[in-house]
Amino acid sequence: MVVDVNDDVRAYPLAILTWHEIVNDTVGGVPLVITYCPLCNSALVFERTVDGPDGEVTLDFGTSGRLYLSNLVMYDRQRKNLWTQFDGEAVVGEHFLGTELTRAPAWLFGFGELRELHPEAQVLSRDTGHNRDYGRNPYAGYDNEGRAPFLFDGELDGRFQAMSRLVGVSEGDDAVAVLLDHLSEERTVHFQVGGQEHVAIWSPGQSSALDAATIDEGRDVGQTAVFRTAVEGETVSLTPGDQDDRFVDENSGSTFDLRGRALDGPLEGSQLEAVPHDDTFWFVWIAFQPDTEVIFEE
């Protein structure tokens, strides 16, 4: 799980997050909470400074041990409010009820891709002070086709398999989900959400953290990112490049990497705006976003 704020790039291995689920950190000078719910494969990052009744406060978060729709429920150590991970909203408590945390972009990349993209990135150490079997997957086979989600008490939407992977983006009341089977076939999918043009991209190179008993041995589910397509007054239209992790703009001919950085051509040195996205399962996305548009191969 990769986070980049103000050119401060940090990586949080799922080998560790699978066991602890939450890391409170400050990245690029911004206090963040890095969260991962293995039951939903939802790797989400939020700013943890909020406006409270007594002014601005920076919260520290922990794992409550509770679930809502099979999703991680967090709590803040300052006021003991409960917060849903999937939408970052305070749902129980007197001080912040209804407050929504601000999302920050994050990516699930394979370690090899991280080292190519950001060779100087800091990586969370396994020296956590806790005795955990880091690297072992306690949920082996959890994301297999036909598997039911753990302790999900909602009504399953049967249009797709519960564990179908997707890339989801929401802007206000507008939401779009691109099924991973379709995205991995096309490698680039353009769509609109919130009245703006976006592109989702995919390349191979990330092991599923929920497949094999050892995370490193999980099947390759690929790596995803989502960007707005406007840059420097131009609109890019990305298509698959000659390499799995390269994408070419049809309009300018410039080549982009998985972080949306133009490596050559007229746009060399420019950066597409990253959009917070969910790399998650159908059952939980549709439970939280019931009115979503779905893009899939018919």
C-alpha positions in Angstrom: 0.0 0.0 0.0 1.7 3.2 -1.2 1.0 6.8 -0.2 2.6 9.9 -1.6 2.1 13.4 0.0 4.3 16.3 -1.0 6.8 13.9 -2.5 7.1 12.0 0.7 6.5 8.4 -0.5 5.8 5.6 2.1 4.8 2.0 1.7 2.9 -0.2 4.1 3.1 -3.9 3.4 -0.1 -5.8 3.5 1.9 -8.5 5.3 1.8 -6.1 8.3 -1.5 -4.4 7.7 -3.4 -7.7 7.4 -2.7 -8.1 11.1 -2.9 -4.5 12.4 -5.2 -2.9 9.9 -4.5 0.7 11.0 -1.3 2.9 11.0 -1.3 6.5 12.3 1.4 8.4 10.5 2.4 11.8 9.2 3.3 11.9 5.6 4.6 15.0 3.9 3.6 17.0 7.0 0.0 15.8 6.8 -1.4 13.6 9.6 -2.9 10.5 8.0 -4.6 7.2 9.0 -3.6 4.3 6.8 -6.3 1.6 6.9 -6.7 -1.8 5.4 -9.7 -4.1 5.9 -8.7 -7.6 4.6 -12.4 -8.8 4.6 -13.0 -6.1 1.9 -9.5 -5.7 0.5 -10.2 -2.0 1.0 -6.9 0.0 1.4 -8.0 3.6 2.2 -6.2 6.6 3.5 -7.7 9.6 5.3 -6.6 12.8 6.8 -7.0 12.6 10.5 -7.3 16.3 11.4 -11.0 17.3 11.8 -13.1 20.2 13.0 -14.5 19.4 16.4 -16.7 21.2 18.9 -13.6 22.6 20.5 -11.8 23.5 17.3 -9.4 21.6 15.1 -8.1 18.3 16.5 -5.8 15.6 15.2 -7.2 12.1 16.0 -5.5 8.8 16.6 -7.4 5.8 15.3 -7.5 2.2 16.4 -9.3 -1.0 15.4 -12.6 -1.4 17.3 -13.0 -5.1 16.7 -16.5 -4.4 15.2 -17.7 -4.9 11.7 -20.4 -3.1 9.6 -21.3 -4.9 6.4 -18.2 -7.0 6.9 -16.1 -3.8 6.9 -13.7 -2.5 9.5 -15.0 -0.1 12.1 -12.4 2.2 13.6 -12.5 4.3 16.7 -10.7 7.5 17.7 -8.8 7.4 20.9 -9.6 11.0 21.8 -13.4 10.7 22.1 -14.1 7.0 21.4 -16.4 7.6 18.4 -16.9 4.8 16.0 -16.1 5.4 12.3 -16.8 3.2 9.3 -13.7 2.6 7.2 -15.3 2.4 3.8 -16.7 5.9 3.9 -14.6 7.4 6.7 -17.7 8.6 8.6 -18.3 8.9 12.3 -21.4 6.8 13.0 -21.5 6.5 16.8 -20.5 9.1 19.4 -21.4 12.6 20.5 -18.5 14.7 19.3 -18.0 13.9 15.6 -21.3 12.2 14.6 -21.7 12.6 10.8 -18.2 14.0 10.2 -16.5 12.5 7.2 -12.8 12.2 7.0 -11.0 13.6 3.9 -9.7 10.9 1.6 -6.1 10.8 0.2 -5.0 8.8 -2.8 -3.3 5.4 -2.2 -2.3 2.5 -4.4 -1.9 -1.2 -4.0 1.3 -2.0 -5.9 3.6 -5.0 -5.9 6.9 -4.4 -4.1 8.9 -4.7 -7.3 6.7 -2.0 -8.9 7.2 0.2 -5.9 11.0 -0.1 -6.1 10.9 0.8 -9.8 8.6 3.8 -9.3 10.0 5.0 -6.0 13.4 3.5 -5.1 13.8 5.9 -2.1 10.4 5.2 -0.6 10.4 4.4 3.2 8.8 1.0 4.0 7.1 0.2 7.3 9.3 -2.1 9.3 8.2 -5.5 10.7 9.9 -4.5 13.9 6.5 -3.4 15.3 7.0 -4.6 18.9 4.3 -7.3 18.3 4.7 -11.0 17.8 2.8 -11.7 14.5 3.5 -14.1 11.7 3.9 -11.3 9.1 3.6 -12.6 5.6 1.1 -15.3 6.4 -2.4 -14.9 5.2 -4.9 -15.9 7.9 -7.7 -15.6 5.3 -6.4 -18.2 2.8 -8.8 -18.7 -0.1 -11.0 -15.8 1.0 -11.3 -14.2 -2.4 -12.0 -17.3 -4.3 -14.9 -17.2 -6.8 -18.1 -18.3 -5.1 -16.9 -17.5 -1.6 -19.3 -15.7 0.7 -18.1 -12.6 2.6 -17.4 -13.1 6.3 -20.1 -11.9 8.7 -21.9 -9.9 6.0 -25.4 -9.2 7.3 -26.7 -7.2 4.3 -28.5 -8.4 1.2 -26.1 -9.6 -1.5 -26.6 -8.1 -4.9 -26.4 -11.1 -7.2 -25.6 -9.4 -10.5 -22.0 -10.4 -10.0 -20.1 -12.8 -7.7 -19.7 -11.3 -4.2 -15.9 -11.5 -4.4 -15.7 -10.0 -7.9 -12.9 -7.4 -7.8 -13.5 -3.9 -9.1 -12.1 -0.4 -9.1 -14.6 2.1 -7.7 -14.6 5.9 -7.7 -17.2 8.2 -6.1 -17.7 12.0 -6.3 -20.6 13.1 -4.1 -23.6 11.1 -5.0 -22.1 9.9 -8.3 -20.3 6.6 -8.3 -18.7 4.3 -11.0 -17.4 0.8 -10.6 -15.2 -0.9 -13.3 -15.1 -4.6 -12.8 -11.5 -5.9 -12.7 -12.1 -8.6 -15.3 -12.9 -5.9 -17.8 -10.2 -3.5 -16.8 -7.5 -6.2 -16.8 -8.5 -7.1 -20.3 -8.6 -3.6 -21.7 -5.8 -2.2 -19.4 -7.3 1.3 -19.7 -11.0 2.3 -19.2 -12.2 5.9 -19.6 -15.4 7.0 -17.8 -17.1 10.0 -16.3 -17.9 10.6 -12.6 -18.9 13.8 -10.9 -19.1 15.5 -14.4 -15.3 14.9 -15.0 -13.4 12.6 -17.3 -11.4 9.9 -15.6 -9.2 6.9 -16.6 -8.6 3.7 -14.7 -5.4 1.8 -15.6 -4.2 -1.7 -14.8 -1.0 -3.7 -15.1 0.0 -7.1 -13.7 2.4 -7.4 -10.8 0.6 -7.6 -7.4 -0.2 -10.8 -5.5 -3.6 -11.2 -3.9 -3.1 -10.8 -0.2 -6.2 -13.1 0.4 -5.4 -16.1 -1.9 -2.6 -18.4 -0.8 -1.5 -19.1 2.8 1.6 -17.0 2.1 0.8 -13.6 0.7 3.8 -13.6 -1.7 2.5 -16.7 -3.3 -1.0 -15.3 -4.1 -2.2 -15.2 -7.7 -1.5 -12.0 -9.6 -4.5 -9.7 -9.5 -2.7 -6.7 -10.9 -2.2 -3.1 -9.9 -4.6 -0.2 -10.5 -4.7 3.6 -10.5 -7.3 6.2 -11.4 -6.6 9.7 -12.7 -8.4 12.7 -14.0 -7.6 13.1 -17.7 -6.9 16.8 -17.9 -3.3 18.0 -17.6 -1.8 21.4 -18.4 -4.9 22.4 -20.3 -4.8 19.2 -22.5 -7.0 16.1 -22.3 -5.2 12.8 -22.4 -6.6 9.6 -23.8 -4.6 6.7 -22.4 -4.2 3.4 -24.3 -2.0 0.4 -23.4 1.7 0.8 -24.2 4.2 -1.8 -25.4 5.2 -2.6 -21.7 2.7 -3.8 -19.2 3.2 -0.8 -16.9 3.3 1.9 -19.6 0.4 3.8 -21.2 0.4 6.0 -24.2 -1.7 9.2 -24.8 -3.3 9.0 -28.2 -3.4 12.8 -28.5 0.2 13.7 -27.7 2.1 10.4 -28.0 3.5 10.8 -24.5 4.1 7.7 -22.4 2.8 7.5 -18.8 3.7 5.2 -15.9 1.4 3.7 -13.2 1.7 6.9 -11.1 0.4 9.0 -14.0 3.8 10.6 -14.7 4.6 11.5 -18.3 8.0 10.0 -19.2 8.5 11.4 -22.7 6.9 13.3 -25.5 5.3 16.8 -25.5 3.9 16.2 -22.0 7.2 14.9 -20.4 7.4 15.9 -16.8 3.7 16.5 -16.3 1.6 14.6 -13.7 -2.0 13.5 -14.0 -4.1 14.2 -10.9 -4.5 11.0 -8.9 -8.1 10.3 -7.7 -8.8 8.3 -4.5 -10.2 4.9 -5.6 -11.3 1.7 -4.1 -9.6 -1.6 -5.2 -12.2 -3.8 -3.5 -15.0 -6.4 -3.8 -18.4 -6.1 -5.4 -20.4 -7.1 -2.3 -19.1 -4.2 -0.2 -18.9 -1.6 -2.9 -22.6 -2.1 -3.9 -23.6 -2.2 -0.2 -22.2 1.3 0.3 -22.8 2.6 -3.2 -26.2 1.1 -4.2 -26.7 3.6 -7.1 -23.4 3.0 -8.8 -22.9 2.8 -12.5 -21.1 -0.5 -13.4 -18.7 -0.9 -16.3 -18.1 -4.4 -17.4 -17.7 -6.6 -20.4 -21.1 -7.8 -21.5 
